[in-house]
Amino acid sequence: MHQVEKMVFTGRKPWWYGNSAQRGAVGVDLGENAITSDVAMKTAGLDWDVTKAASAVMDPTLTNVEGEPMWRAVPNESFLVRSSDGSVLGRCSDQYEVFQNSEAFAFLDQLSMQGDLLYHTAGSLDGGKRVWILAQSPFTMSIQRKSGAVNKHHAFLLCMIGHDGKSSINLMLTDVRAECANTCAYADSRANDSGVNFRIPHKGDIKGKIGIAALALSRLEVETEERRRVLQSLAQTAITTDSMIDFATSIFLGLDGEQKEVDEQVKAFYTEATDRSKTLMENKVAAVTKLFIKGQGNEGDSAYDALQAFTEYFDHFDLGHIKDKIEKGKRAARVVQSSWIGAGAERKALVYKRLREQRIRIS
């Protein structure tokens, strides 16, 4: 079950806290001030540990003195068990090293004590299989629009911990547009090459690797300025609504290549796809194009608007028609995961990559 069990946030309300009916399902608002790791862990329900329990199977070839089958240990396999409720989060090998929630907060605390980071949100997904901590840095970006309006972005560090035996520990940089809390991941090759994204397996000296990841903060200011330069360029690059429609179609199809090749693949889709597939595509394109024109803070005339439209599309959703709080939580969780580490993150990265490389039809 994909569900936000519990979460906490400070400062501006994140998008998944979109209405009062959602409050009991997925969030606790602690106001505007910074919070300590102890408060964050307790309020977000993250004050639990994960332990490794030996795996065993009932072996009919082994019997006790009463002739009953006995359990036999399975080599190189253990279960990951949550201390708070005994739930099994996943399976792992002997080489797997557990990294506790408290250790992640302790690492970020070291940065926070230097005045570098402010805890913003924290919470768990999938019954504890994934935990996230989002911290805001002091670095900001101001983007000048053609109209003269100024958009401000905040730079964040996201820590995502996997407790399912399969997922890595992820540390990545992201930015949030202040006026509508859109989240744009730095999920592109340049970010990976420059060392601002870290994917750490649960093996070996995890704490040592996490310590190295502290270098991310020193790079954050440099990368924030580079991100500002790119966004400023996008804000001055004019595109039409028709161009946005064509671009949106290619993004939803996951296309990345020369414009002529992309155009041919889009044409092939509308020629060969079923009527249902075409209708679904047209609805998605219409939704993101509407955000391009009238999305919060958008002006509908630049590549920057295109980027923010896609970010808002993948990061936001309407919960007003859902009455069941648990269903709200489940949908919120799905979008959190998609936006940061799933299909939504991949699509946002593709949008950013193609816009940055100016591979979009301008008019």
KEKE-3310 file (N, C-alpha, C; in steps of 0.2 Angstrom, whole numbers, plus 5000, padded with zeros to 4 digits):
npx = (5004:5003:5006:5006:5012:5014:5018:5028:5030:5037:5036:5032:5017:5017:5013:5006:4998:4985:4972:4960:4954:4963:4972:4972:4976:4989:4998:5007:5007:5019:5021:5031:5044:5061:5064:5070:5080:5075:5062:5057:5058:5050:5037:5034:5033:5045:5053:5059:5068:5077:5079:5089:5083:5085:5082:5072:5066:5054:5059:5056:5065:5072:5069:5063:5064:5052:5048:5043:5044:5058:5064:5075:5089:5091:5104:5113:5102:5091:5077:5071:5066:5054:5055:5045:5033:5035:5033:5038:5049:5057:5068:5085:5103:5118:5127:5121:5119:5112:5105:5100:5085:5088:5102:5102:5096:5105:5117:5112:5110:5123:5126:5116:5118:5128:5122:5117:5107:5089:5076:5063:5052:5048:5045:5037:5035:5025:5023:5034:5044:5051:5059:5059:5068:5068:5078:5080:5091:5102:5103:5096:5087:5084:5073:5071:5057:5051:5041:5044:5041:5047:5053:5056:5067:5070:5084:5086:5091:5088:5085:5083:5079:5080:5072:5069:5077:5081:5082:5093:5102:5098:5104:5100:5100:5088:5076:5064:5050:5046:5033:5023:5027:5032:5042:5058:5068:5086:5089:5099:5111:5122:5121:5124:5137:5144:5144:5133:5123:5120:5120:5119:5123:5117:5129:5145:5155:5144:5142:5154:5153:5142:5147:5156:5147:5143:5150:5142:5134:5144:5145:5133:5130:5137:5131:5118:5119:5123:5111:5102:5107:5103:5089:5086:5090:5080:5069:5069:5068:5057:5042:5028:5011:5006:5019:5022:5012:5016:5028:5025:5018:5028:5036:5028:5028:5040:5051:5067:5078:5085:5076:5069:5068:5060:5048:5044:5042:5031:5021:5020:5014:5001:4996:4996:4992:4979:4962:4959:4971:4975:4966:4969:4982:4979:4972:4981:4991:4983:4980:4993:4996:4987:4992:5004:4999:4991:4995:5000:5009:5014:5016:5014:5022:5036:5050:5053:5041:5036:5044:5040:5027:5026:5033:5023:5013:5017:5020:5008:4991:4973:4964:4951:4939:4940:4934:4938:4950:4961:4963:4967:4979:4986:4986:4993:5006:5009:5012:5022:5033:5034:5037:5049:5058:5053:5043:5039:5049:5059:5053:5052:5066:5069:5062:5069:5082:5080:5075:5085:5095:5090:5082:5068:5054:5053:5044)
npy = (4994:5011:5024:5039:5038:5047:5064:5079:5097:5113:5131:5137:5129:5113:5107:5095:5097:5102:5105:5107:5095:5086:5086:5077:5066:5066:5076:5086:5102:5113:5126:5142:5142:5135:5117:5105:5089:5080:5084:5083:5070:5063:5069:5067:5054:5045:5040:5027:5011:5000:4983:4968:4953:4935:4925:4911:4894:4881:4865:4850:4839:4840:4836:4837:4829:4824:4821:4832:4844:4855:4872:4879:4889:4902:4904:4919:4928:4940:4947:4964:4973:4983:4992:4998:4992:4980:4976:4969:4976:4972:4961:4956:4954:4947:4957:4969:4984:4992:5008:5020:5030:5040:5042:5048:5060:5065:5067:5077:5086:5090:5099:5108:5114:5122:5132:5131:5123:5122:5112:5107:5098:5081:5063:5047:5034:5021:5012:5014:5009:5018:5034:5051:5067:5084:5098:5115:5126:5141:5147:5156:5160:5172:5176:5185:5190:5193:5202:5209:5205:5196:5180:5169:5157:5143:5134:5117:5102:5086:5071:5054:5039:5022:5008:4995:4985:4985:4998:5012:5024:5041:5056:5072:5087:5100:5112:5124:5134:5148:5155:5145:5133:5124:5110:5107:5094:5092:5082:5078:5075:5083:5087:5075:5072:5083:5080:5083:5075:5061:5043:5031:5014:5002:4996:4992:5005:5015:5027:5034:5036:5045:5055:5060:5065:5077:5087:5090:5101:5112:5113:5117:5131:5135:5127:5132:5145:5142:5135:5146:5154:5146:5146:5159:5162:5154:5161:5171:5166:5166:5156:5150:5146:5135:5129:5125:5115:5105:5102:5097:5086:5078:5076:5069:5057:5054:5057:5061:5069:5074:5088:5085:5072:5069:5076:5067:5055:5059:5062:5049:5043:5048:5043:5030:5026:5020:5026:5028:5030:5041:5051:5051:5056:5069:5075:5076:5084:5095:5099:5102:5112:5122:5125:5131:5143:5148:5144:5145:5160:5159:5165:5162:5163:5159:5149:5146:5146:5135:5125:5127:5124:5110:5106:5109:5102:5088:5089:5093:5090:5088:5085:5088:5081:5069:5060:5051:5050:5041:5037:5050:5051:5040:5044:5055:5050:5043:5053:5060:5050:5048:5061:5064:5053:5044:5041:5054:5062:5058:5063:5077:5079:5077:5087:5098:5096:5096:5109:5117:5114:5119:5112:5113:5118:5134:5143)
npz = (5000:4995:5005:5014:5029:5040:5042:5044:5044:5042:5040:5024:5018:5011:4994:4995:5006:5004:5007:5021:5024:5022:5032:5044:5038:5032:5037:5049:5055:5060:5061:5058:5062:5064:5067:5078:5076:5085:5088:5075:5071:5081:5079:5066:5067:5065:5074:5076:5075:5063:5062:5058:5055:5056:5043:5040:5035:5036:5037:5031:5031:5043:5059:5076:5092:5094:5082:5074:5061:5058:5060:5048:5045:5033:5022:5020:5020:5027:5036:5036:5050:5057:5072:5079:5077:5073:5060:5044:5033:5022:5013:5014:5011:5019:5018:5018:5026:5039:5039:5050:5054:5064:5062:5050:5052:5062:5054:5046:5056:5059:5049:5051:5063:5060:5055:5042:5036:5036:5043:5034:5029:5034:5033:5031:5019:5011:5022:5030:5022:5015:5019:5020:5021:5020:5018:5020:5012:5015:5002:4989:4973:4962:4949:4934:4926:4909:4909:4920:4932:4947:4951:4965:4970:4982:4988:4991:5001:4999:5008:5005:5012:5010:5017:5012:5008:4995:4990:4988:4998:4996:4992:4986:4977:4976:4970:4976:4970:4977:4977:4974:4978:4970:4965:4959:4953:4953:4944:4933:4921:4922:4936:4942:4937:4943:4956:4965:4967:4976:4977:4988:4992:5003:5010:5016:5023:5027:5035:5033:5020:5019:5026:5017:5008:5013:5007:4997:5001:5001:4987:4984:4984:4972:4962:4963:4958:4945:4941:4943:4932:4921:4923:4922:4908:4902:4906:4897:4885:4872:4869:4860:4862:4854:4851:4864:4866:4856:4862:4874:4871:4866:4877:4886:4879:4881:4873:4867:4857:4841:4834:4822:4822:4833:4830:4820:4827:4836:4826:4822:4833:4834:4822:4824:4836:4848:4849:4862:4868:4862:4866:4880:4880:4874:4884:4895:4889:4887:4900:4905:4897:4900:4913:4909:4903:4913:4925:4943:4945:4932:4915:4903:4891:4889:4890:4903:4909:4903:4909:4923:4922:4919:4931:4940:4936:4938:4952:4959:4963:4962:4976:4980:4977:4983:4997:5006:5019:5020:5007:5001:5007:5002:4988:4989:4993:4982:4973:4979:4978:4964:4960:4965:4964:4955:4940:4938:4942:4932:4920:4923:4923:4910:4904:4909:4904:4890:4888:4893:4884:4873:4864:4858:4849:4845:4839)
capx = (5000:5007:5003:5010:5010:5013:5024:5029:5033:5037:5036:5026:5014:5019:5007:5001:4994:4982:4966:4960:4952:4969:4976:4973:4979:4996:5003:5007:5010:5023:5022:5036:5051:5065:5063:5076:5079:5071:5055:5055:5057:5044:5031:5033:5033:5051:5057:5060:5074:5076:5084:5090:5081:5087:5077:5072:5061:5052:5063:5053:5070:5074:5064:5065:5064:5045:5046:5040:5049:5061:5066:5082:5091:5092:5110:5114:5096:5088:5072:5072:5060:5053:5055:5039:5027:5037:5032:5043:5050:5060:5073:5092:5109:5122:5131:5117:5121:5106:5106:5094:5083:5091:5108:5101:5095:5112:5121:5110:5111:5129:5125:5111:5122:5132:5117:5117:5100:5083:5072:5056:5048:5050:5040:5038:5030:5025:5023:5041:5050:5055:5059:5062:5070:5069:5080:5081:5098:5101:5104:5090:5088:5079:5073:5068:5053:5051:5036:5047:5040:5053:5051:5061:5068:5075:5088:5085:5094:5083:5088:5078:5082:5076:5072:5066:5082:5083:5083:5099:5101:5099:5105:5100:5098:5082:5074:5057:5048:5042:5026:5018:5030:5034:5049:5062:5074:5092:5090:5101:5118:5127:5121:5127:5144:5147:5144:5128:5118:5123:5116:5124:5121:5118:5135:5152:5156:5139:5143:5159:5151:5137:5151:5158:5141:5143:5153:5136:5132:5149:5144:5126:5130:5140:5126:5113:5121:5122:5104:5099:5109:5099:5082:5086:5090:5074:5064:5070:5067:5050:5039:5021:5006:5007:5025:5021:5008:5020:5033:5021:5016:5035:5038:5024:5030:5047:5056:5073:5083:5084:5069:5065:5066:5055:5042:5042:5039:5025:5017:5018:5010:4995:4994:4996:4989:4972:4958:4959:4978:4975:4962:4972:4987:4976:4970:4987:4993:4978:4981:5000:4996:4983:4997:5009:4996:4988:4998:5002:5015:5016:5014:5012:5026:5043:5053:5053:5034:5035:5047:5036:5020:5027:5034:5017:5009:5019:5020:5002:4985:4967:4961:4945:4934:4941:4932:4941:4957:4966:4964:4970:4986:4989:4988:4999:5012:5011:5015:5029:5038:5034:5039:5056:5062:5050:5042:5038:5056:5062:5050:5055:5073:5069:5060:5074:5087:5079:5074:5092:5099:5086:5079:5061:5052:5052:5038)
capy = (5000:5017:5028:5043:5037:5053:5069:5085:5102:5120:5136:5137:5123:5110:5106:5089:5099:5107:5107:5105:5088:5081:5087:5072:5060:5066:5081:5090:5109:5115:5133:5145:5141:5129:5112:5100:5083:5076:5085:5081:5062:5061:5072:5063:5046:5042:5038:5020:5008:4995:4978:4963:4946:4930:4921:4903:4890:4875:4860:4843:4834:4841:4835:4836:4822:4822:4820:4838:4847:4861:4878:4879:4896:4903:4908:4926:4932:4942:4951:4970:4973:4990:4991:5001:4988:4973:4975:4967:4981:4970:4956:4959:4950:4948:4963:4975:4988:4996:5015:5022:5037:5045:5043:5053:5067:5067:5069:5084:5090:5093:5105:5113:5117:5127:5137:5130:5120:5122:5107:5109:5092:5074:5059:5040:5031:5013:5008:5014:5007:5024:5039:5057:5073:5089:5103:5121:5130:5149:5150:5158:5162:5177:5175:5191:5188:5198:5206:5213:5201:5192:5174:5167:5150:5141:5128:5112:5096:5080:5064:5049:5033:5016:5002:4989:4980:4986:5005:5015:5031:5046:5063:5076:5094:5102:5119:5125:5140:5151:5157:5140:5127:5119:5107:5104:5090:5093:5076:5078:5072:5088:5087:5069:5073:5088:5078:5086:5069:5055:5037:5027:5008:5000:4992:4995:5011:5020:5033:5037:5039:5050:5061:5063:5069:5084:5091:5093:5108:5117:5114:5119:5138:5135:5124:5136:5150:5139:5134:5153:5156:5143:5148:5166:5161:5151:5166:5176:5163:5166:5151:5150:5140:5130:5126:5121:5109:5100:5100:5093:5079:5074:5075:5064:5051:5052:5058:5065:5068:5080:5090:5082:5065:5070:5077:5061:5050:5062:5061:5042:5041:5050:5039:5023:5025:5019:5032:5029:5033:5048:5055:5052:5061:5075:5077:5077:5090:5101:5101:5105:5119:5127:5127:5135:5149:5151:5141:5150:5163:5159:5171:5158:5165:5158:5142:5146:5145:5128:5121:5127:5120:5103:5104:5110:5096:5082:5089:5095:5086:5090:5080:5090:5076:5063:5061:5047:5053:5037:5038:5056:5049:5035:5047:5060:5046:5041:5059:5061:5046:5050:5068:5064:5047:5040:5043:5061:5065:5057:5068:5084:5080:5077:5094:5103:5095:5098:5116:5120:5113:5123:5108:5114:5122:5141:5146)
capz = (5000:4995:5009:5018:5036:5044:5040:5048:5040:5044:5035:5019:5017:5004:4990:4997:5012:5000:5010:5028:5025:5021:5038:5048:5034:5030:5039:5055:5054:5066:5061:5054:5065:5063:5072:5080:5074:5090:5087:5068:5071:5085:5076:5060:5068:5063:5080:5076:5072:5059:5064:5054:5059:5052:5039:5041:5032:5039:5033:5033:5032:5050:5064:5083:5096:5094:5075:5071:5056:5062:5056:5045:5043:5026:5022:5017:5019:5033:5036:5039:5054:5061:5080:5082:5076:5071:5053:5040:5028:5016:5014:5013:5011:5025:5017:5019:5032:5041:5041:5054:5053:5068:5059:5044:5056:5065:5049:5044:5062:5059:5045:5054:5069:5057:5052:5035:5034:5041:5042:5031:5029:5035:5034:5029:5014:5010:5028:5033:5018:5012:5023:5017:5025:5016:5022:5016:5013:5014:4996:4985:4966:4959:4941:4932:4920:4904:4912:4925:4938:4949:4955:4969:4971:4987:4986:4996:5001:5000:5010:5005:5014:5008:5022:5010:5006:4988:4988:4991:5002:4990:4994:4980:4977:4972:4972:4976:4968:4983:4977:4973:4981:4964:4967:4953:4955:4949:4941:4926:4920:4925:4943:4944:4936:4947:4963:4969:4968:4979:4978:4992:4993:5011:5010:5018:5028:5025:5038:5030:5013:5021:5028:5011:5005:5016:5001:4993:5003:4998:4980:4983:4982:4966:4958:4964:4954:4938:4940:4942:4926:4916:4923:4919:4901:4900:4907:4892:4879:4871:4865:4859:4865:4849:4853:4870:4864:4853:4866:4879:4868:4865:4884:4889:4875:4884:4867:4867:4851:4837:4833:4816:4824:4838:4826:4816:4832:4838:4821:4821:4838:4832:4817:4825:4843:4848:4851:4869:4870:4859:4871:4886:4878:4873:4891:4898:4885:4888:4907:4906:4893:4904:4918:4905:4902:4919:4932:4948:4944:4925:4911:4896:4885:4890:4891:4910:4910:4901:4915:4929:4921:4920:4938:4944:4934:4941:4959:4962:4960:4965:4981:4982:4975:4987:5003:5011:5021:5018:4999:5000:5009:4997:4982:4991:4993:4975:4969:4982:4976:4957:4959:4968:4963:4950:4933:4937:4942:4925:4915:4925:4921:4903:4902:4910:4899:4883:4888:4894:4878:4868:4860:4858:4843:4848:4836)
cpx = (5004:5004:5008:5008:5009:5019:5023:5032:5032:5037:5030:5023:5015:5012:5003:4997:4989:4975:4965:4958:4958:4973:4977:4976:4986:5000:5001:5010:5013:5024:5028:5043:5054:5063:5069:5074:5074:5063:5052:5053:5051:5037:5029:5033:5039:5055:5057:5066:5072:5082:5084:5088:5083:5081:5078:5066:5060:5055:5060:5059:5073:5069:5067:5063:5057:5043:5043:5046:5051:5063:5073:5083:5093:5099:5110:5107:5093:5082:5073:5065:5060:5052:5048:5033:5028:5035:5038:5043:5053:5064:5080:5097:5113:5126:5128:5118:5114:5108:5099:5092:5086:5098:5108:5100:5102:5117:5119:5110:5118:5130:5121:5114:5126:5128:5116:5110:5095:5078:5065:5051:5051:5044:5041:5033:5030:5026:5030:5046:5054:5054:5062:5063:5071:5071:5082:5088:5097:5101:5097:5092:5082:5079:5068:5064:5053:5046:5039:5046:5046:5050:5057:5061:5072:5078:5088:5090:5089:5087:5082:5082:5077:5077:5069:5071:5084:5085:5089:5097:5102:5099:5105:5098:5092:5080:5066:5055:5044:5035:5021:5021:5031:5041:5052:5068:5080:5094:5093:5109:5123:5127:5125:5135:5147:5147:5139:5122:5122:5118:5121:5120:5121:5123:5141:5151:5151:5140:5148:5157:5146:5141:5154:5153:5140:5146:5147:5134:5137:5148:5137:5126:5132:5134:5120:5113:5120:5115:5100:5101:5104:5092:5081:5086:5083:5068:5064:5069:5059:5048:5031:5017:5007:5013:5025:5017:5012:5025:5030:5020:5023:5037:5034:5025:5037:5052:5062:5078:5082:5077:5065:5063:5061:5048:5039:5039:5032:5020:5015:5014:5003:4992:4992:4992:4982:4968:4959:4966:4978:4972:4966:4978:4985:4974:4976:4990:4989:4979:4988:5000:4992:4988:5002:5006:4994:4990:5000:5009:5018:5013:5012:5016:5033:5044:5052:5046:5033:5038:5043:5029:5021:5029:5028:5013:5011:5019:5013:4996:4979:4964:4954:4939:4935:4939:4936:4949:4962:4968:4968:4978:4989:4991:4993:5006:5014:5015:5021:5034:5039:5038:5047:5060:5059:5049:5042:5045:5060:5059:5052:5062:5074:5067:5066:5080:5086:5078:5081:5096:5095:5083:5071:5060:5050:5046:5035)
cpy = (5006:5022:5032:5041:5043:5058:5075:5091:5109:5125:5136:5130:5120:5108:5100:5091:5104:5109:5104:5098:5084:5081:5081:5066:5060:5071:5084:5097:5111:5123:5135:5143:5135:5124:5108:5094:5079:5077:5083:5074:5060:5063:5068:5056:5042:5040:5031:5017:5002:4989:4972:4956:4941:4927:4914:4900:4884:4869:4853:4838:4834:4840:4835:4829:4820:4821:4826:4841:4854:4866:4877:4887:4896:4907:4914:4929:4933:4946:4958:4972:4980:4989:4993:4997:4981:4971:4974:4972:4978:4964:4959:4953:4951:4955:4969:4978:4993:5003:5018:5029:5042:5046:5048:5060:5069:5070:5076:5089:5094:5099:5110:5117:5123:5133:5137:5128:5121:5116:5110:5104:5086:5069:5052:5038:5024:5010:5008:5012:5013:5030:5045:5063:5078:5095:5109:5125:5137:5151:5151:5160:5167:5177:5181:5189:5194:5203:5211:5210:5197:5186:5172:5160:5148:5135:5123:5106:5091:5074:5059:5042:5027:5010:4996:4984:4981:4993:5008:5021:5036:5053:5067:5083:5096:5109:5120:5133:5143:5152:5151:5133:5122:5116:5104:5101:5092:5086:5075:5076:5077:5088:5081:5069:5078:5086:5081:5081:5064:5049:5032:5020:5006:4994:4995:5001:5016:5027:5037:5040:5045:5056:5064:5067:5076:5089:5094:5100:5113:5118:5117:5126:5139:5133:5129:5142:5148:5138:5141:5155:5153:5145:5155:5166:5159:5156:5171:5173:5162:5159:5152:5145:5134:5126:5122:5115:5104:5098:5096:5086:5075:5072:5069:5057:5049:5053:5063:5064:5074:5081:5087:5075:5065:5071:5071:5056:5053:5061:5053:5040:5043:5046:5032:5021:5024:5026:5033:5033:5040:5053:5056:5057:5068:5079:5079:5084:5096:5104:5105:5112:5124:5129:5132:5142:5152:5148:5147:5153:5163:5164:5168:5161:5164:5150:5141:5144:5137:5123:5121:5124:5113:5101:5104:5104:5090:5083:5091:5090:5088:5084:5082:5085:5070:5064:5057:5049:5048:5037:5044:5054:5045:5039:5052:5056:5045:5047:5061:5057:5047:5056:5068:5059:5042:5043:5051:5065:5064:5062:5075:5085:5080:5084:5099:5102:5097:5106:5120:5119:5116:5119:5108:5119:5129:5144:5142)
cpz = (5000:4999:5013:5025:5040:5042:5044:5043:5044:5038:5030:5018:5011:5001:4992:5003:5009:5003:5017:5029:5025:5028:5042:5045:5034:5033:5046:5054:5060:5066:5057:5056:5064:5068:5072:5077:5078:5089:5080:5068:5075:5082:5070:5060:5065:5068:5081:5073:5067:5061:5059:5058:5054:5049:5040:5037:5036:5034:5035:5034:5039:5055:5071:5086:5095:5086:5071:5066:5060:5057:5054:5043:5036:5025:5018:5015:5026:5031:5039:5043:5057:5068:5082:5082:5074:5064:5049:5034:5021:5018:5012:5013:5018:5024:5018:5026:5033:5042:5044:5053:5057:5066:5053:5047:5059:5060:5047:5050:5061:5055:5048:5059:5066:5054:5045:5032:5039:5039:5039:5031:5031:5035:5031:5024:5014:5017:5031:5028:5015:5017:5020:5022:5020:5020:5018:5018:5013:5007:4992:4978:4965:4952:4939:4926:4915:4905:4917:4932:4940:4953:4959:4970:4978:4985:4992:4995:5003:5002:5009:5007:5013:5014:5019:5007:4999:4987:4992:4995:4996:4994:4987:4982:4973:4974:4972:4975:4974:4983:4976:4975:4976:4966:4960:4955:4950:4947:4934:4926:4923:4932:4945:4943:4941:4955:4968:4970:4971:4980:4982:4994:5001:5011:5012:5023:5026:5028:5035:5023:5014:5023:5022:5007:5008:5011:4997:4995:5001:4991:4979:4981:4975:4961:4958:4959:4947:4937:4939:4935:4920:4917:4921:4911:4899:4901:4901:4885:4877:4867:4865:4862:4861:4850:4859:4870:4861:4858:4872:4877:4868:4872:4887:4885:4877:4878:4869:4861:4847:4835:4827:4818:4829:4835:4823:4821:4835:4833:4820:4827:4836:4826:4819:4832:4843:4850:4858:4871:4867:4864:4877:4885:4877:4880:4895:4895:4887:4895:4908:4902:4897:4910:4915:4905:4909:4926:4936:4946:4937:4921:4904:4890:4885:4891:4899:4912:4909:4907:4921:4928:4922:4927:4942:4942:4938:4949:4962:4959:4965:4970:4983:4982:4979:4994:5009:5012:5019:5011:4998:5002:5004:4990:4983:4990:4986:4972:4972:4979:4968:4956:4960:4965:4957:4943:4933:4937:4935:4920:4917:4922:4914:4900:4903:4905:4892:4883:4888:4887:4872:4863:4860:4852:4846:4845:4831)
residu = (MET:HIS:GLN:VAL:GLU:LYS:MET:VAL:PHE:THR:GLY:ARG:LYS:PRO:TRP:TRP:TYR:GLY:ASN:SER:ALA:GLN:ARG:GLY:ALA:VAL:GLY:VAL:ASP:LEU:GLY:GLU:ASN:ALA:ILE:THR:SER:ASP:VAL:ALA:MET:LYS:THR:ALA:GLY:LEU:ASP:TRP:ASP:VAL:THR:LYS:ALA:ALA:SER:ALA:VAL:MET:ASP:PRO:THR:LEU:THR:ASN:VAL:GLU:GLY:GLU:PRO:MET:TRP:ARG:ALA:VAL:PRO:ASN:GLU:SER:PHE:LEU:VAL:ARG:SER:SER:ASP:GLY:SER:VAL:LEU:GLY:ARG:CYS:SER:ASP:GLN:TYR:GLU:VAL:PHE:GLN:ASN:SER:GLU:ALA:PHE:ALA:PHE:LEU:ASP:GLN:LEU:SER:MET:GLN:GLY:ASP:LEU:LEU:TYR:HIS:THR:ALA:GLY:SER:LEU:ASP:GLY:GLY:LYS:ARG:VAL:TRP:ILE:LEU:ALA:GLN:SER:PRO:PHE:THR:MET:SER:ILE:GLN:ARG:LYS:SER:GLY:ALA:VAL:ASN:LYS:HIS:HIS:ALA:PHE:LEU:LEU:CYS:MET:ILE:GLY:HIS:ASP:GLY:LYS:SER:SER:ILE:ASN:LEU:MET:LEU:THR:ASP:VAL:ARG:ALA:GLU:CYS:ALA:ASN:THR:CYS:ALA:TYR:ALA:ASP:SER:ARG:ALA:ASN:ASP:SER:GLY:VAL:ASN:PHE:ARG:ILE:PRO:HIS:LYS:GLY:ASP:ILE:LYS:GLY:LYS:ILE:GLY:ILE:ALA:ALA:LEU:ALA:LEU:SER:ARG:LEU:GLU:VAL:GLU:THR:GLU:GLU:ARG:ARG:ARG:VAL:LEU:GLN:SER:LEU:ALA:GLN:THR:ALA:ILE:THR:THR:ASP:SER:MET:ILE:ASP:PHE:ALA:THR:SER:ILE:PHE:LEU:GLY:LEU:ASP:GLY:GLU:GLN:LYS:GLU:VAL:ASP:GLU:GLN:VAL:LYS:ALA:PHE:TYR:THR:GLU:ALA:THR:ASP:ARG:SER:LYS:THR:LEU:MET:GLU:ASN:LYS:VAL:ALA:ALA:VAL:THR:LYS:LEU:PHE:ILE:LYS:GLY:GLN:GLY:ASN:GLU:GLY:ASP:SER:ALA:TYR:ASP:ALA:LEU:GLN:ALA:PHE:THR:GLU:TYR:PHE:ASP:HIS:PHE:ASP:LEU:GLY:HIS:ILE:LYS:ASP:LYS:ILE:GLU:LYS:GLY:LYS:ARG:ALA:ALA:ARG:VAL:VAL:GLN:SER:SER:TRP:ILE:GLY:ALA:GLY:ALA:GLU:ARG:LYS:ALA:LEU:VAL:TYR:LYS:ARG:LEU:ARG:GLU:GLN:ARG:ILE:ARG:ILE:SER)
# end
